Amino acid sequence: MNATVVLKAGATPSAPALVLRPWCEEDVAALTAVYRDPVLRHRTRIRVESEADGVRWVQAQQQGWARGDRFGFAVLEAQPDAAHGQLVGNVVLKGVTSGKPSAEVGYWTAACARGRGVAPRALEVLTGWAFDTFGADGLEHLELLHQVDNTASCRVAQKSRYEFDRTLPATPPSFPRDGHLHIRRADA
């Protein structure tokens, strides 16, 4: 899979356009700053507390692209006067295997972007790309999992047409609370 993939979500009347592109080392400083947010730190298992942590995290994203099983995208708010835009989130397609009918999506948004529709717009673009890119290899549906107390993620799933499927029991330490499983089928 070519890591030069760039995806776009057009502007809306109330929000600038989004650019989704693979993570690169130039993102480390912004990533480290975004991870200072206590809400993000509470909702994600990964810790980015230093620039070295940021470098390792970005390298892990790049390795996923190289293996062809995990495709992480930095979500940037397009800005006409900036070369790269402001980092506002992350979306990822993971668990991709040829012939396997499902894969998982994940996302997070920076504190400055919450409540502005960034996550559903970015997830919609990622979802379309996933089915277009891997549908011929057998991808039939995508799974989105979030903890039951994460009502914002539940709203993102609903806005993005991921149907609630069931509640899954907690699996500590990686998933300490029960979770909601949402599914989006390729034909939805």
CORJO-V267415 format. One record per residue. N is the residue number from 1. RES is the residue in three letters. PHI is phi as a letter, one per 30 degrees, with the letter a starting at -180 (999 if undefined). PSI is psi in radians with two decimals (* if undefined). NEAR is the number of other ideal C-beta (glycine too) atoms within 8 Angstrom. Layout:
((N RES PHI PSI NEAR) (N RES PHI PSI NEAR))
This chain:
((1 MET 999 2.33 7) (2 ASN d 2.14 4) (3 ALA d 0.18 8) (4 THR c 0.24 5) (5 VAL d 2.27 10) (6 VAL b 2.20 7) (7 LEU c 2.68 11) (8 LYS b 2.51 10) (9 ALA c 2.16 10) (10 GLY d 2.84 5) (11 ALA d 2.70 6) (12 THR c 3.00 7) (13 PRO e -0.45 3) (14 SER c 0.07 5) (15 ALA b 2.46 9) (16 PRO d 2.88 7) (17 ALA d 2.70 9) (18 LEU c 2.55 15) (19 VAL b 2.24 12) (20 LEU c 2.18 15) (21 ARG b 2.74 11) (22 PRO e 2.57 13) (23 TRP d 2.54 13) (24 CYS b 2.89 9) (25 GLU d -0.44 6) (26 GLU d -0.23 5) (27 ASP d -0.14 12) (28 VAL e -0.82 11) (29 ALA d -0.78 8) (30 ALA d -0.71 9) (31 LEU d -0.81 14) (32 THR d -0.72 14) (33 ALA d -0.76 7) (34 VAL d -0.65 11) (35 TYR d 0.02 12) (36 ARG d -0.21 5) (37 ASP d 2.11 9) (38 PRO d -0.52 5) (39 VAL d -0.79 8) (40 LEU d -0.75 12) (41 ARG d -0.60 9) (42 HIS d -0.62 6) (43 ARG d -0.27 9) (44 THR c 2.67 7) (45 ARG d -0.39 3) (46 ILE d 2.46 5) (47 ARG c 2.21 6) (48 VAL b 1.62 10) (49 GLU c -0.19 6) (50 SER b 2.96 7) (51 GLU d -0.64 8) (52 ALA d -0.71 6) (53 ASP d -0.73 11) (54 GLY d -0.74 15) (55 VAL d -0.79 10) (56 ARG d -0.71 8) (57 TRP d -0.80 12) (58 VAL d -0.75 14) (59 GLN d -0.65 8) (60 ALA d -0.67 8) (61 GLN d -0.75 13) (62 GLN d -0.64 12) (63 GLN d -0.62 8) (64 GLY d -0.75 12) (65 TRP d -0.78 13) (66 ALA d -0.66 7) (67 ARG d -0.42 7) (68 GLY i 0.42 6) (69 ASP b -0.10 8) (70 ARG b 2.17 12) (71 PHE b 1.65 12) (72 GLY c 2.40 12) (73 PHE b 2.27 14) (74 ALA d 2.39 13) (75 VAL c 2.08 16) (76 LEU c 2.47 13) (77 GLU d 2.09 13) (78 ALA d 2.32 11) (79 GLN b 2.18 8) (80 PRO e -0.52 4) (81 ASP c 0.09 3) (82 ALA b 2.50 7) (83 ALA d -0.61 2) (84 HIS c -0.35 5) (85 GLY i 2.96 9) (86 GLN d 2.31 9) (87 LEU d 2.12 12) (88 VAL b -0.06 12) (89 GLY l -3.01 14) (90 ASN b 2.41 11) (91 VAL b 2.59 16) (92 VAL b 2.49 13) (93 LEU c 2.14 13) (94 LYS b 2.77 12) (95 GLY i 0.50 9) (96 VAL d 2.17 13) (97 THR b 2.29 7) (98 SER e 2.30 5) (99 GLY i -0.26 5) (100 LYS d 2.27 10) (101 PRO d -0.21 6) (102 SER b 2.76 10) (103 ALA b 2.99 14) (104 GLU c 2.55 11) (105 VAL c 2.68 15) (106 GLY b 2.89 10) (107 TYR a 2.81 14) (108 TRP b 2.76 10) (109 THR b 2.59 11) (110 ALA d 2.66 12) (111 ALA e -0.69 9) (112 CYS d -0.25 6) (113 ALA c -0.14 11) (114 ARG d 2.47 10) (115 GLY i 0.16 3) (116 ARG c 0.21 7) (117 GLY i 0.22 10) (118 VAL d -0.87 15) (119 ALA d -0.85 14) (120 PRO d -0.64 10) (121 ARG d -0.78 12) (122 ALA d -0.71 16) (123 LEU d -0.68 14) (124 GLU d -0.74 10) (125 VAL d -0.80 14) (126 LEU d -0.74 16) (127 THR d -0.84 12) (128 GLY d -0.76 8) (129 TRP d -0.75 11) (130 ALA d -0.84 14) (131 PHE d -0.68 11) (132 ASP d -0.68 6) (133 THR d -0.67 7) (134 PHE c -0.01 10) (135 GLY e -0.70 10) (136 ALA d -0.35 4) (137 ASP d 0.11 7) (138 GLY j 0.02 10) (139 LEU d 2.07 15) (140 GLU c -0.54 8) (141 HIS a 2.75 10) (142 LEU c 2.52 15) (143 GLU c 2.44 11) (144 LEU b 2.18 16) (145 LEU b 2.31 11) (146 HIS b 2.78 11) (147 GLN d 2.57 12) (148 VAL d -0.47 9) (149 ASP d 0.08 5) (150 ASN c 1.40 9) (151 THR d -0.52 6) (152 ALA d -0.73 7) (153 SER d -0.56 12) (154 CYS d -0.71 12) (155 ARG d -0.71 8) (156 VAL d -0.79 12) (157 ALA e -0.82 13) (158 GLN d -0.78 10) (159 LYS d -0.51 8) (160 SER c 0.21 12) (161 ARG i 0.55 7) (162 TYR c 1.95 11) (163 GLU d 2.41 8) (164 PHE d 2.28 10) (165 ASP c -0.93 6) (166 ARG a 2.94 6) (167 THR c 2.30 8) (168 LEU c 2.51 9) (169 PRO d 2.68 5) (170 ALA e 2.61 8) (171 THR b 1.28 6) (172 PRO d 2.66 6) (173 PRO d -0.25 3) (174 SER d -0.53 6) (175 PHE b 1.50 9) (176 PRO d -0.27 7) (177 ARG b 2.84 8) (178 ASP e 2.72 8) (179 GLY b 2.73 12) (180 HIS c 2.31 13) (181 LEU c 2.16 12) (182 HIS c 2.56 15) (183 ILE b 2.44 11) (184 ARG b 2.17 12) (185 ARG d 2.70 7) (186 ALA e -0.52 8) (187 ASP c 0.12 3) (188 ALA d * 6))
